């Protein structure tokens, strides 16, 4: 009997050691993984609650931890919303919880680049992500017991609650084959505004999130479309108000914490105005400050310039010629074109193409320009053009005394470089500016357009009207002679 008691005692001790080792193993391998962490961010954390089997709740605050707002561990558990909600790291969406954990000192910090807290045990953890240019709020994550109650579950996943302060502005680079780095009057330019829906702690009263867009050198067409997390936003999510002159809009979001960290995309079209001014589009976002006071305002600007073309007119001796009229044409899809550039190099109405071969389909741009003398040169200027389009000019009226040179001349050499977003200080504010820059204007292929003088009417080699002129003169002389002869006889 004594041997049996010793055996059971040894077996019990062995089981206890094994149980302790299993728990230790589980605790050593359990971890919290944190997603939505920007590169270079700092992650701090602190365990604030741990298991306490001797209490009815089964949990207690870790020694030295005090909750703000006079909230107890029982109240914290009550507002947590259940283990599932706590495990996902979302229980701090409750204002009471957010206030309870905002002043806890976080003594643990992960190595930069790491987003895993390893060796965790069951309990509640406060986690905070910090990064310049981002706004994050603290998370409260619940690490549950595993099924055997021998330690923590292997992995607890939480998502960092926050987003960039900076709203991003992007111009759609290519649409239907058109590059909008440069623009011209009448172009319909698609714009896209992207932002992250901010995560604003419930400790903020009346949280605000507003995106404002202003346009110079164009007008907004239609009503901007807003999507949140890939879903078109409804009137209860956001109110979009376009200004009366259609030079801008304001999107005011009805703040909903459930949308935090989701992608916000606003798409709309801008019609480019006449003139030489570039198309400038500025967007700003206004987000409530986490510390109160003025909201965080950030701005971004996109600039798309226009270019010009100068046509020079000379005679055969290279001397400037005023008074020549030129018409500008642009390459156009066949179904929309009114004119055609033939293989012979002239531009004619489509209806007059006849048996000629079409080389390009074109349309007239603006009004004709006439050459005038300026600084020793006779030039016609076309302004507000798109460097990415194909243009031709053709003389439609020659200077007085000169032949019409109707050969179409292609414009070439215009270039606008696409900019990258860089910080600039404008009116004392830091603005992310994408500045597309004009490098060169159009020139006429082949140089100045030459006119030749009109030739004298050619002789055909026949007698033409000469005989009739001589005959007429002879008759007049004879008639005159007879008249004076008869008059003398009458006088006698």
Beta strands, then each sheet from edge to edge (+ up, - down):
strand 1: 31-35
strand 2: 42-51
strand 3: 59-61
strand 4: 108-109
strand 5: 116-118
strand 6: 123-130
strand 7: 134-137
strand 8: 139-143
strand 9: 155-159
strand 10: 161-164
strand 11: 168-171
strand 12: 174-175
strand 13: 178-179
strand 14: 188-196
strand 15: 209-216
strand 16: 218-228
strand 17: 231-232
strand 18: 238-242
strand 19: 248-253
strand 20: 263-272
strand 21: 279-287
strand 22: 296-304
strand 23: 307-315
strand 24: 325-331
strand 25: 339-342
strand 26: 347-349
strand 27: 358-370
strand 28: 372-374
strand 29: 377-385
strand 30: 391-397
strand 31: 409-412
strand 32: 415-417
strand 33: 422-426
strand 34: 429-435
strand 35: 437-440
strand 36: 443-444
strand 37: 449-451
sheet 1: 5+ 1- 9-
sheet 2: 3+ 2- 4+
sheet 3: 3+ 2- 6+ 8-
sheet 4: 7+ 10-
sheet 5: 11+ 14- 20+ 16- 17+
sheet 6: 12+ 13-
sheet 7: 18+ 19- 15+ 21- 22+ 34+ 33-
sheet 8: 28+ 29- 23+ 37+
sheet 9: 26+ 25- 27+ 24- 30+ 31- 36+
sheet 10: 32+ 35-
end
